[in-house]
Amino acid sequence: MVGGSTIAEEAIARAVLLASVFDYPLTLAQLRRTLVASQQTATGVLGTWAGSEWLQARIEHRDGFFYPTGRQALIAERIRREARSRVFLQEHQRLLHLICALPYVDLVALSGSVAHMNLEEGGDLDLFIVTRGRHVWSVTVAVIILARLMGRRRTLCANYVVADTALSIDTAPDPFTASQIVHLKPLVGEGTYLRFLDANPFVRAFYPNMHGAEPSMPRIRQSVWLRGFKRCCEWMLAWPAAGAERLCRWLYRAYLKQRADTWTSPEQVRLDDDRLKLHTHSHRQRVMQRFERARHEAM
């Protein structure tokens, strides 16, 4: 505890302060969902805030949002960014539908700022993709080619593509990684997302109030006919797809390694056969430093 605060109070402050690093005030539902290691109901969160002078000195609650004291302007900023995000997603709707329809694509989820509907000017379309079987490299190359053909290559970042046979994150569990997973917004493949959560139980350990994906994000509906057609294509392409995977792995891996000297966070890059992680310019360290400063100032 800090300065006589309780664990519940600190969990609320921590969640709000971390979101404020991204200039993002939280609704009650979002705050409850992102409480670290603190199992509280929505009524309990409101009661804790209302009965805590320590918390009210640091966190304000107004117009349905929680934000650090004195930063009410974040509400208007959130509204502006939400409007920008909706326009951005509408502009990329056709591309997203086509990516979801590609053979061997099992899950497509928004990640990064667009998943929060908190897109800044010039933001990217960050995607997390799970492939059916070990088709990570060929699917990644197909997504890149498709984006280039549609004139969207500058904004699309398929920065994490993993096979459904390798859903477990093989790095040390930490709140930052858990937060990234919690905030994924599946467009298709919600069942696979739930399998992904089951394969990484540390996420629910950090965030005990989260249960599946947030219901607010619109899904891409795929007809039974389309799903059947995808499976038929996967069956017919089984033999050539294996060769395409090897070729894409060899060519694209060589291309990426040639650009390794431009990466600012090489430790966040994985070029495995069943996992392609391209966080070449990770914000992890900068975000955590800003959070620690905000936490130190508030506490």
C-alpha positions as a printed NumPy array, in Angstrom:
array([[  0.   ,   0.   ,   0.   ],
       [  1.059,   3.603,  -0.628],
       [  0.354,   6.378,   1.847],
       [ -2.461,   4.466,   3.571],
       [ -4.215,   3.483,   0.333],
       [ -5.769,   0.052,  -0.091],
       [ -4.993,  -2.522,  -2.772],
       [ -8.352,  -1.821,  -4.433],
       [ -7.66 ,   1.918,  -4.53 ],
       [ -4.205,   1.432,  -5.985],
       [ -5.541,  -0.925,  -8.662],
       [ -8.018,   1.726,  -9.79 ],
       [ -5.36 ,   4.453,  -9.797],
       [ -2.914,   2.248, -11.677],
       [ -5.41 ,   1.408, -14.448],
       [ -6.418,   5.045, -14.942],
       [ -2.831,   6.306, -14.908],
       [ -1.698,   3.696, -17.428],
       [ -4.524,   4.641, -19.788],
       [ -3.646,   8.314, -19.37 ],
       [ -0.211,   7.605, -20.888],
       [ -2.186,   7.169, -24.123],
       [ -4.384,  10.231, -23.38 ],
       [ -7.304,   7.867, -22.885],
       [ -9.933,   8.266, -20.137],
       [-11.707,   5.055, -19.12 ],
       [-15.371,   4.182, -18.852],
       [-16.455,   2.237, -15.782],
       [-16.579,  -1.029, -17.771],
       [-13.094,  -0.451, -19.2  ],
       [-11.691,   0.476, -15.796],
       [-13.07 ,  -2.653, -14.17 ],
       [-11.799,  -4.842, -17.021],
       [ -8.239,  -3.49 , -16.729],
       [ -7.817,  -3.685, -12.949],
       [ -4.585,  -5.579, -12.314],
       [ -4.883,  -8.421,  -9.774],
       [ -7.992,  -6.877,  -8.222],
       [-11.35 ,  -8.607,  -8.583],
       [-14.042,  -5.944,  -8.222],
       [-17.578,  -5.468,  -9.474],
       [-18.614,  -2.283, -11.253],
       [-20.577,  -1.281,  -8.151],
       [-17.524,  -2.008,  -6.036],
       [-15.322,   0.222,  -8.203],
       [-17.758,   3.112,  -7.871],
       [-18.053,   2.539,  -4.143],
       [-14.288,   2.432,  -3.686],
       [-13.833,   5.703,  -5.579],
       [-16.728,   7.473,  -3.827],
       [-15.49 ,   6.475,  -0.377],
       [-11.799,   7.26 ,  -0.883],
       [-10.369,  10.726,  -0.342],
       [ -6.971,   9.349,  -1.385],
       [ -8.369,   8.191,  -4.723],
       [-10.482,  11.288,  -5.39 ],
       [ -7.391,  13.466,  -4.897],
       [ -5.739,  11.629,  -7.79 ],
       [ -8.534,  10.356, -10.035],
       [-11.598,  12.265, -11.229],
       [-14.863,  10.711, -12.366],
       [-17.048,  12.896, -14.543],
       [-19.398,  12.41 , -17.522],
       [-18.941,   8.652, -17.289],
       [-15.134,   8.722, -17.514],
       [-12.242,   8.222, -15.095],
       [ -9.06 ,  10.235, -15.665],
       [ -6.19 ,  11.781, -13.658],
       [ -7.117,  14.864, -11.684],
       [ -6.962,  18.034, -13.753],
       [ -7.027,  16.298, -17.139],
       [-10.689,  16.7  , -18.082],
       [ -9.602,  17.668, -21.61 ],
       [ -8.933,  13.971, -22.223],
       [-12.681,  13.391, -22.612],
       [-12.915,  15.672, -25.658],
       [ -9.702,  14.172, -27.048],
       [-11.108,  10.67 , -26.711],
       [-14.266,  11.692, -28.592],
       [-12.165,  13.197, -31.413],
       [ -9.988,  10.083, -31.673],
       [-12.987,   7.764, -31.662],
       [-14.48 ,   9.663, -34.582],
       [-11.132,   9.497, -36.415],
       [-10.868,   5.766, -35.728],
       [-14.331,   5.06 , -37.129],
       [-13.543,   6.922, -40.338],
       [-10.198,   5.119, -40.585],
       [-11.762,   1.677, -40.145],
       [-14.461,   2.515, -42.684],
       [-11.746,   3.458, -45.186],
       [-10.027,   0.1  , -44.595],
       [-13.193,  -1.99 , -44.387],
       [-12.759,  -3.661, -47.78 ],
       [ -9.132,  -4.561, -47.029],
       [-10.102,  -6.037, -43.66 ],
       [-12.861,  -8.143, -45.234],
       [-10.43 ,  -9.505, -47.818],
       [ -7.768, -10.313, -45.2  ],
       [-10.346, -12.17 , -43.122],
       [-11.377, -14.146, -46.222],
       [ -7.836, -15.325, -47.063],
       [ -7.226, -19.089, -46.853],
       [ -5.592, -20.262, -43.617],
       [ -6.58 , -17.06 , -41.771],
       [ -8.337, -18.145, -38.578],
       [ -8.295, -15.01 , -36.391],
       [ -7.869, -11.349, -37.296],
       [ -7.837,  -8.869, -34.412],
       [ -7.179,  -5.158, -34.222],
       [ -4.314,  -4.195, -31.931],
       [ -2.57 ,  -0.994, -30.906],
       [ -4.328,   2.369, -30.791],
       [ -6.992,   1.493, -33.38 ],
       [ -8.146,  -1.375, -31.13 ],
       [ -8.852,   1.232, -28.433],
       [-10.562,   3.48 , -31.002],
       [ -7.867,   5.94 , -29.935],
       [ -6.141,   6.553, -33.262],
       [ -3.826,   9.54 , -33.46 ],
       [ -3.304,  11.489, -36.673],
       [ -1.244,   9.329, -39.014],
       [ -1.853,   6.148, -37.004],
       [ -1.534,   2.616, -38.38 ],
       [ -3.821,  -0.362, -38.856],
       [ -2.144,  -2.834, -36.498],
       [ -3.276,  -6.456, -36.826],
       [ -2.794,  -9.637, -34.821],
       [ -3.397, -12.732, -36.953],
       [ -3.641, -16.435, -36.139],
       [ -3.274, -18.875, -39.022],
       [ -4.842, -22.312, -39.316],
       [ -1.763, -24.514, -39.352],
       [  1.806, -23.417, -40.01 ],
       [  1.145, -20.85 , -42.746],
       [  2.509, -17.816, -40.92 ],
       [  4.933, -16.575, -43.544],
       [  2.784, -17.115, -46.629],
       [ -0.228, -15.451, -44.979],
       [  1.92 , -12.476, -43.942],
       [  3.252, -12.055, -47.466],
       [ -0.277, -12.398, -48.897],
       [ -1.537,  -9.676, -46.529],
       [  1.333,  -7.369, -47.527],
       [  0.731,  -7.928, -51.253],
       [ -3.007,  -7.364, -50.817],
       [ -2.404,  -4.12 , -48.912],
       [  0.045,  -2.935, -51.566],
       [ -2.401,  -3.697, -54.39 ],
       [ -5.076,  -1.69 , -52.577],
       [ -2.751,   1.226, -51.85 ],
       [ -2.811,   0.617, -48.079],
       [  0.704,  -0.663, -47.474],
       [  1.814,   2.501, -45.656],
       [ -0.859,   2.15 , -42.981],
       [ -1.119,  -1.635, -42.528],
       [  1.091,  -3.37 , -39.942],
       [  0.57 ,  -7.12 , -39.553],
       [  3.092,  -7.069, -36.741],
       [  2.231, -10.353, -35.012],
       [  1.247, -13.488, -36.932],
       [  1.206, -16.85 , -35.176],
       [  0.064, -20.371, -36.032],
       [ -2.782, -21.928, -34.062],
       [ -0.305, -24.646, -33.057],
       [  1.833, -22.105, -31.168],
       [ -0.662, -19.98 , -29.241],
       [  1.296, -19.91 , -26.001],
       [  3.415, -16.78 , -25.577],
       [  6.91 , -18.051, -24.801],
       [  8.175, -14.904, -23.092],
       [  8.126, -14.12 , -19.379],
       [  4.594, -13.086, -18.339],
       [  4.332,  -9.389, -17.537],
       [  1.539,  -6.797, -17.255],
       [  2.494,  -5.066, -20.516],
       [  2.127,  -8.263, -22.584],
       [ -1.07 ,  -9.16 , -20.723],
       [ -2.451,  -5.689, -21.458],
       [ -1.72 ,  -6.054, -25.169],
       [ -3.62 ,  -9.343, -25.26 ],
       [ -6.557,  -8.012, -23.235],
       [ -7.022,  -5.123, -25.647],
       [ -7.052,  -7.181, -28.843],
       [-10.342,  -6.728, -30.713],
       [-11.222,  -9.803, -32.821],
       [-12.927,  -9.096, -36.145],
       [-13.249, -12.807, -36.952],
       [-12.24 , -15.903, -35.   ],
       [-13.433, -15.049, -31.502],
       [-13.348, -18.753, -30.617],
       [ -9.653, -18.814, -31.495],
       [ -9.128, -15.723, -29.363],
       [-10.629, -17.582, -26.4  ],
       [ -8.267, -20.495, -27.112],
       [ -5.428, -17.973, -27.172],
       [ -6.455, -16.747, -23.724],
       [ -6.663, -20.318, -22.43 ],
       [ -3.144, -20.961, -23.744],
       [ -1.89 , -17.936, -21.776],
       [ -3.49 , -18.163, -18.323],
       [ -1.26 , -15.386, -16.961],
       [ -3.533, -12.887, -18.763],
       [ -6.53 , -13.689, -16.584],
       [ -4.238, -13.821, -13.546],
       [ -3.236, -10.199, -14.191],
       [ -6.754,  -9.183, -15.266],
       [ -9.284, -11.267, -13.302],
       [-12.261,  -9.145, -14.42 ],
       [-11.878,  -9.777, -18.142],
       [-13.966, -12.477, -19.801],
       [-13.346, -12.895, -23.523],
       [-13.292, -10.043, -25.999],
       [-15.003,  -6.709, -25.436],
       [-18.474,  -6.792, -27.025],
       [-18.35 ,  -3.186, -28.237],
       [-16.189,  -3.778, -31.33 ],
       [-18.206,  -4.645, -34.493],
       [-17.369,  -8.061, -35.954],
       [-16.958,  -9.008, -39.592],
       [-19.717, -11.47 , -40.382],
       [-18.716, -14.347, -42.65 ],
       [-21.423, -16.426, -44.253],
       [-21.511, -20.204, -44.016],
       [-20.837, -20.254, -47.758],
       [-17.663, -18.175, -47.395],
       [-16.359, -20.265, -44.508],
       [-17.008, -23.423, -46.509],
       [-15.296, -21.946, -49.554],
       [-12.239, -21.07 , -47.461],
       [-11.987, -24.622, -46.148],
       [-12.363, -25.996, -49.662],
       [ -9.556, -23.716, -50.899],
       [ -7.347, -24.788, -47.998],
       [ -7.935, -28.438, -48.853],
       [ -7.161, -27.932, -52.543],
       [ -4.095, -25.783, -51.792],
       [ -2.65 , -28.118, -49.167],
       [  0.284, -29.322, -51.278],
       [  1.223, -26.065, -53.094],
       [  0.668, -24.074, -49.883],
       [  3.423, -26.03 , -48.139],
       [  5.875, -25.061, -50.871],
       [  4.665, -21.449, -50.843],
       [  5.205, -21.318, -47.083],
       [  8.809, -22.478, -47.413],
       [  9.497, -20.023, -50.237],
       [  7.933, -17.056, -48.402],
       [  9.792, -17.986, -45.225],
       [ 13.121, -18.058, -47.049],
       [ 12.61 , -14.853, -49.076],
       [ 10.855, -12.679, -46.486],
       [ 13.121, -13.776, -43.638],
       [ 16.165, -12.845, -45.741],
       [ 14.589,  -9.459, -46.523],
       [ 13.84 ,  -8.778, -42.852],
       [ 17.341,  -9.731, -41.727],
       [ 18.789,  -7.272, -44.243],
       [ 16.844,  -4.518, -42.477],
       [ 17.798,  -5.587, -38.95 ],
       [ 20.136,  -2.623, -38.468],
       [ 17.099,  -0.284, -38.671],
       [ 15.268,  -1.974, -35.785],
       [ 15.209,  -0.035, -32.534],
       [ 13.917,  -3.002, -30.499],
       [ 15.434,  -6.176, -31.975],
       [ 14.665,  -8.052, -28.753],
       [ 10.962,  -7.74 , -29.659],
       [ 11.386,  -9.475, -33.032],
       [ 10.797, -13.188, -33.643],
       [ 11.317, -14.865, -37.007],
       [ 10.272, -18.421, -36.141],
       [  8.659, -20.95 , -38.44 ],
       [  5.336, -20.696, -36.58 ],
       [  5.616, -17.175, -35.122],
       [  6.387, -13.876, -36.844],
       [  6.65 , -11.002, -34.379],
       [  7.662,  -7.705, -35.937],
       [  7.689,  -5.192, -33.1  ],
       [ 10.74 ,  -3.611, -34.701],
       [ 10.049,  -0.237, -33.079],
       [  8.405,  -1.292, -29.809],
       [  6.943,   1.377, -27.53 ],
       [  7.151,  -0.91 , -24.49 ],
       [ 10.049,   0.832, -22.744],
       [  8.824,   4.354, -23.476],
       [  5.279,   3.544, -22.319],
       [  6.443,   1.971, -19.072],
       [  8.774,   4.907, -18.364],
       [  5.934,   7.385, -18.884],
       [  3.655,   5.28 , -16.701],
       [  6.215,   5.109, -13.9  ],
       [  6.638,   8.903, -14.025],
       [  2.869,   9.418, -13.888],
       [  2.559,   6.885, -11.071],
       [  5.397,   8.492,  -9.104],
       [  3.864,  11.953,  -9.449],
       [  0.4  ,  10.74 ,  -8.428],
       [  1.468,   8.501,  -5.566]])
